[in-house]
Amino acid sequence: MYQVAFFILSLILLIEGVVSFAFKQMIRMKVRSEDYLFSLLEKSGVYHRSEFKKLPKEDVWIKSRDGLKLHGVMIEKNPSSKRWMIIVHGYTASHFISTQYIQMFQDSGFNLLLVDQRRHGMSEGVYTTFGYKEKYDIDEWVQFITERAGKDCIIGLHGQSFGGGTVLEYGAIAASNVKFIIADCPYSDLTELMRYQIRRVRLYPVSCFYYLVNRRVLKKAGFRLEQVSPMKAVQLSDLPTLFIHGTEDRFVPTKMSVDLFKAKKGLKRLILIEGAVHANAYMVNPELYRMETLRFIDEVLETEAIPIYSSPAPRLSPVEQLQTQLS
């Protein structure tokens, strides 16, 4: 009898431990330091912290709709330009990881706003909601830029990983002066991503753990996993969208961007970076990333004078052949 009771208690404690671990990993995982993030960029050779430290910039702050103090860094190298790019980082990162894209967009005449998502960097917050609340934070940042730069300003959004999910979620409610979205390794649906991650670490039965984690998320963070679906958002959005994903991504599977691309209506492009794992597409092939991004922006804003850096057309790889077939 005691052995049965001990077994049941041990099983309950095990399940509670697993659910608590999954909950923490999902919406309360420790945020990476400035030093760690810059070390990633420096090792790949795409950006150095010394460049950012000497760059003229301004710390800016807004209040979220639910009262959080949110932080961003504004870089206005082109003060006469009406073009603005909001760059949104991924989970456990901060605006420091977004510095890798500064030069690419500055050279195209954009001023920049690098934001810290809620609970990340210098922004307040307790829980990450993967776009459920963050999309409204982006709306506040769009309003902030509009008030500062004027109603005739043109805004683009770039998001990586969790940031990609956030900007795609925002696309369904976007302001009229937001003209395009660039989503780098985004998830198509939070429920599907959660189930994929549970299977990936071999937690069975999947449905049991999913239900328990979802209930914990609702109780603590105030949303259900099924309420976050960039897939549904892109079907409601008419914003031109560029999807970028690494072919070796095992954290957010490449198929999620392929599925998003297929579901998206209107102007869309899909770029698959061969050999890239999660959130390092630019580090693996900055030349291709830059060329295709600027080409996409030029296509969207064809009436605007945006510099495009020409280079010989590369031989089509199997991945690029797939992109051509999907176009």
Beta strands, then each sheet from edge to edge (+ up, - down):
strand 1: 58-63
strand 2: 69-75
strand 3: 83-88
strand 4: 111-115
strand 5: 154-160
strand 6: 178-184
strand 7: 241-246
strand 8: 268-273
sheet 1: 1+ 2- 4+ 3+ 5+ 6+ 7+ 8+
end
